């Protein structure tokens, strides 16, 4: 055990983990302290130079650059539900909470039941009671949302935890790590449901590239978290300490053990841990209690939009975008983004010897597999038509006004500017994906973009609606692409132009004009 522990500290020292080299630096796996010096003022006391050369007043930062820094950090921090969880852990207080709906004796009895069936030390103490009652009183809406989300994520967590012989209750760790948001990102770049830093994720086999971030993949990141937690438990032999070291690093835990005089019980060393970690286990146990006794406290087990068993995965054979998938399967882009959170730009790449998969609702998976050859032919043709001029430089915080053109839809516009469909809808107060030609949209670009007016499109006039015209009635399960496949020589864009359609969503019973031949 001693040799393994020395090896672990050596790995931490060379940067594969995140333990500290000085007591004054209390870094965490996911959280850093605020700078000790105001970012707009630079002091020169530590500089070794002649005192006559030191200005009598502090040097000032560049005002414009400082504003850019502020905007950048605002962008990093913009994650409301995740930040709510983070603050609740780092600012945990243990004041008495008036919550008559939960009597202390009832809580003691339930905690005793939990303690009997879990390997964690779930013992009653006034601090834990305070946290539980505070959450029940002040965070009911957030808790209900996470209980609903858990219906999708917990089955996959439990499968991976069981496969690695870990306690199933560890699934509640993801609640306080990320608020069950697969794309949650901390202030220092820890990402995903289990909040892996870049180096730690790589060490446990999570691929991070320009297109893909497997820290956001629910199954792969859970497997990595299971392996990491197994190693921590092997070192400490105690689940409470393993969770504490998962949060702040093994170095902080061993220092707390030394400073407490050799105690190895979490509650005895808690006052020597970083503040964030001191609130970590109470938050974990409080969430475990609330989720286990959710119905008793009036929470509803609402079926999520998807259950894992209602989805299936398909290994892609060609680069494909989520908006193309939406077009050919009729699946809303938001559902595809929810089911495929590891693809940064909503693009699934195809790379030899890599297994990149597309997760779809089962009915859409069947449609995709049954028409795979035609779908990839459509995708290749669509990619070939795209113009590829040099990108323009832009200020990421500039606002642009985009005019909707024929053939536009939200997924296409979102991909063009490196943003998400949900962001465009939020910026413009849109309740649906429907767009009107000529409509103006406010967009804050997040990547280099090109002039959306294609020179190819400018030279090509739309195919006129003439000849033998029929009226097609949209059926349940139809998409623009599936309808176009029923009529030789008819493309998705033809149907859009003939029927003045800007989006991709169709409703059963809708009448479409089609020019045959």
N, C-alpha and C positions, 0 to 999 in steps of 0.2 A: 504493500500500500504506500509506503514512504517513497519508494522509487517512482511509482506511477505519479505521485503527487509532485515530486521534483520535476518530472518530465512535463507535467501540466503547466507548472509555473514557468518553465523554460519556453514552452510554446506561447504562453501569454506574453512573455518578455519580447519575443521576436515579432509580435504583432498579429499572430493568427487569432488570438482572442483579444480581450480588451481590459485586462487587469491593469493596475496602476503601478507606477514606479516610485511614487511619492505619496505620503499620507495626505498631503494638502490637495492632491488632485483626485477627486472622487468621481471618476468617470464611470459611466454605466454602459451596458450593452446598447442601450437605446437612447439615453438622455445625457446631455451635458449641462453643466452649470452655466449661468449667465456670466459674461465677462466681468472681471472685477473692476475694470476701468471703463468709464463711459466711452462708447465707441466714437463719439464726436470730439474727444479731447485726448491728446497724446502727451503724457508727462515724460520729462527727460531725466528724472532723478536717477534712473538706473544706467544712463549712458556715461561711459568713461571719456569725458572730454573736459576741457578747461571750463571752469565755472563762469568765466567772463563771457563765454559764448552762449550760455544758456539764456534764452529769452526770459524777461521778467514776467511775461504772461504766457499761459499755455498755448501751444500751437493748435490751430483749428483744422479740422478735416475739410476736404473739398465738399462744399454744400451739395452740389448736384450728384456727385458720386455717393454721398451719404444717403440721399433720397433714393437713389437706385438700390442701395443696400436694403433700405427699409422696405421697398416694394418687393424685393427678392425674398426677404424673410416672411413678408405677408403671404407670398405665394406658397412658401414651404409650410406655413402654419395653417393654411386654409383647409381644415379638415374637422368640421364642427363636432361630429359625434365622437371621433377619435380623441380630439382635444378635451372633450368633456370627461371622458374616462381618465385621461392622463392627469387632468387637474384634480379629479376626485381622489387619485392615489397620492400624488405629490403633496396635496394640501389637506391630507386626511386629519381631521380633528376628532377628539374623543369626548366631546361635551355630552352631557345628559340630553337625550332627545325625548320629548313628550310624544309618545305614540301608543295610546291605550289599546289599539287593535292587537298588539302583541304583548302579552303578559310575560314577565321575566321567567316565571316558572314554566310556562309553555315553551319558551325559547330554550331553557336549560334542558328540558326533556327531549326536544327535537335535536339539539346539538349532541346529546348523549347517543341518540339513535344513529346520527351521522358518524360519530366517532367509532361506533361499533362496526360499521360496514365499510369504512375507508381506512387506508394506511396513513392518513394525515391526522395530526393531533388537533382534533376539533373539540377543544375544551371551552367551556363557558368562561368568559371574563368580561368585566364591564366595558372594556375598550371594544371588544368584538360586538357586544350588544349595541353600543353606540353607533358603530358603523352600519350594522344591519338596519337599525331603525331609521338612521339618516337616509339610507338608500331607499327604503320603502316609503318614506314620507316625501322625499324631494326628487326622486328620479323615476317615478312610475312610468312615465311615457317612454323614456329611453329604455328601461328594463323590458317593457312590453315589446318594443321593436326588436330588441336582441333575442328575446324568447322566441319570437316568430322566426327570425333569421336562423336560430339554432336548429330549427326543424330541417333545414337544408344542410348545414355544415356539420352538426354533431354526428350524424351517421358515418360520414367519411373520417372524422376524427377518431371515433370509437374503433373503426376498423383498423386504422394504422396503429393506434395505441395498443390494442389487443394483440396485434401481430408482433409487437416488440415487448409484450409482457409488462406493459406499464399500466398504472391505475387509470381507469376510464375517466375518473374525475379531473384528470389533467386537462380535459377538454375545456374546463372553465377558465383555464389560463388564457386562452385566446380571447376571452371576453374582456379581460383587463389589459391585454396586450394591444388589441386592435379594434375593440368594439365590433368584432366580426366583420370588419371591412377588409377585403382582400387586397385593396390598393392603398391601405393606410400607410402613411410615411411620417416618420418622426423628424424632429428638428435636425438630427444628425445623419439622416438617410436610412435608418432602420426601416425595413419595408415588409409589408404583407401581414397576413393573419397572425404570424408568430414573430414578427418584427426582427428579421435577420439583418445584420449589417452585411455589407458587400463581401468582405473577406470571410466571415463566418459562413455565409451562404455558400460561397465557392468551396470552402473546406468540406461542407456536407453535401456537395454535388448539385447545388442549385445553379443553373445556367443564367447568366445575366449578360445580355447583349443589347445592341441598338433596337432590335425588334422585340425581344423576349425578356421577361423578368420572372423566372420561376419562383422567386420568393413570394410572388402573388398567386401562384398556382396552389389551390387549396390542398390537393392531394400530395404533391411533391414537397411542399413546404412542411406539411404535417409529418411526413416521413422523416424529413431532416430534423425537425424539432424533437421527434421521438428518439432519434439516434443521439442527439445532443443531450437530452435530459437523461437518457440511460447512462451516458458517460459521467454526468454530474452526480447521479445517484451512486454510481460505482465508486466515486471519489469520497463522497461525504457519508454515504450509508444512511441518509435521513432525507425524507422527501421535503420537509420544510426548508432545510438548508439547501437542497438542490434547487428549489424554486427561487430562493433568495439569490443564489449564485447565478441562476439564469437571468435574473434581472440586473444585478450589479456587477457580476463577475466574481469568480472564485476568490480573487485577491482581497476584495472587500470583506468577504465572509470570514476568511482566515484571520484578517486583522481584527475583526470584531470578536472572534473567539479569543485571541490573545489579550485584547484590552479588557475583556470581561473576566479574565482570570482563568480561562480554560473551559468555560461553559460551552456546551454544544447544543443546547436547546434554543430554538429560535427566539422564544419569548424572553430568555435571559440575556441574549446578545443584541436584541433589537435596538436598544438605546445607543449601541455603538455602530450601527449600520447607517449608510447614507439615508437621508430623510425619505427619499423616494422608496427605498427598499424597506424601510421601517413600516411603511403603509401597504406594502405589496402583499404580504401574506394575509393580513386582515381583510384587504379588498378581495383577495382570492376566496377566502373562507366565507365572506359575506355573500359573494355572488353564488358560491356553491350552495349555501343554505337557501337563498331566494329561488334559484332555479329548481332545487329539489322539492321545495314546498311552494311552488308557484301558485297552484290552484288554491291552496289554503289561504293565500293572500290576495285572491281575486284576479290573478293574471290568467289569460286565456291561451290555450295551446292552439293558436290559429295555424291552419295549414299554410305553409309558404307557397309562393307562386309555383315553385318547382320542388319536387322531391328528387333526391339523387337517383333513385331507381327509375324515375321517369325520364332520364336523360341517357344518352349514349355518346361514345366518342368515335371519331373517324380520323384515321391518319391521313393527312393531306398529301396529295401527289403533285401539287403545283402551288406556287404562291397564290394566295387568295385573300381578299379583304372581307371583313365582316359585313360591310354594306353590300358586297356582291352576294354573300351567303343570304342576307336578308332578302335580296331581290329574287333569287332563284327558289327560295324555300317559303317565302311569305312570313318568315319569323321576324318580329319587330327587332330593330337594332339594339334596343335597350336590353332585351332578353339575351341576345348574343353576347353583349358586353358583360352582363352579369355572369353568364356561364363560362366565359373565356377571359378572365381578368388578367392573365399573364402576358397578353399581347399588347405592348405599349401603345402602338399606333393603330390598333384595330386591324393589323395586317398579320396574317399567319405565313411565315416564310417557309420555303421548301429548301432544305439543305441536306445533302447526301449524308447518310448515316445518323441523322437526327430524327427523332420521333416526335414531330410536332402534330398535335391532334386538335381537332375541332369538336367541341362538346355541343350537342344539339338536343332539343326535346325529341323524344323517341319517334314521334310521327314525322318530324322534319328529317331525322336521320334516315328513315326509310326512303323518303323522297330523294334525298341527296344520293344515297348509295344506288338506288334504282336508276338514276339519271346521271351517274358520275361522268361518263364519257362526254355527254352533251354539255354538262355544266363546265367542265374544264375547257372545252372548246369555246364556250361563251366567254369564260374568264380570259383566255389567251387573246381572243379577238378584242375584248374590251381593253386589255392592257396595251395591245398593239395600237389602238386608236388614240391613246393618251399622248398629248404633246409633252416633250421633255426639254424645254428651254432651260437656260441657266437660272437658278433661283435668285430673287432679289433679296438684298439685305433689308432687315426691318428691325424696329424696336419692339420687343415682345410686349410692351405695355401700351403700344399705340392702339387706338380703336379705329376700326375701319367700318365703312358702310357698304354692305354687299347687296347688289341688286339680283334678285332671283331670275334666272333665265330658263328657257325651255329645256327640259331634261334634267334640271337640278332636283336634288332631294337632300335631306338633312345629312345623311351619311356621307354623301359625296362632298358636300361643302365642309363638313367636319374634318374629313381626311385631308382636304386641300389646305386647311389652315392649322392642322395639328391639334385640334380641340375635340371635345366629345359632343355628341348629339345633345346630351342632357344639358351641357353648358350653353349651347346655342338657344335651347328652349328656355333656359332660365334667364339669359340676358335679354331675351325678346318677349318674355311672358307668353310663350306658346304652350297651349294645352294639348296639342296633337302634333303629328309629324307632317300634316298637310301644309303645302306652300302654294302661293299664287305667283304666277309670272309677273314680274315687276315689283314684287314685295321687297321692301328694304329690311335688311337684317344687320344688327350691330354685332360685331365679332372682335374679340381680342386674340389675335393670332399667337400661336405658340411655336411656330416653326417657319423657316423660309417658305415663301409662297410665290407662285407665278401668276401672271395675268390670266384670270379664268376664262377669257375669251379665246377659244382655240382657233388658230389659223385654219386648221382643217375644217372645223365646223363652219367658219365664215365662208369657205369656198363651196360648201356642200349645202344645198337646199333640202328641206325636209321632203320626204316622199309624199306626194299628194294623195288625198283620200279620193280615189276614183276607181272606176271599173265596177266589178261585182262586189258590192258592199253588203255585209251581213251584220246583224246585231247579235252579239254574244252575251249571254247572261252569266255573270260570275257565280261560281259555285263555292261551297265551303272547301277550303284547302287550296284554292287557286292562287297563283301569283302571276305577276306580269310575265315572268319568264316561262312558267309552265303553259300559259295561254299562247305565248308566241310560238312555242314548240308544236302547237296543234295546226299552225298555218304556215306552210312552206313559203320562205321569202319574207316573212314578217318578223321584225325585230321588236325588242322591248321598247326601244325609242320610237318606233313607228306607232305602237299602241298609245304611248304617252302623247305624242304629237297629235294624233287623230282625235284623242279624247280630252285634250287639255289637262293632262294629269301631271303634277309636279312631284308627287311623292311615290311611294311604292305600295302603300297599304290599300287593299281592295276590300270591299264589303260584299258578302253574298247578296245576290239580287241586283247588283249594279249592272247597268247596260253599257256595253262597249261596242263601238263601231269598228269593224275590221274590213280592210280591203283585201279580198282574196286574189291571189295571182299577181 
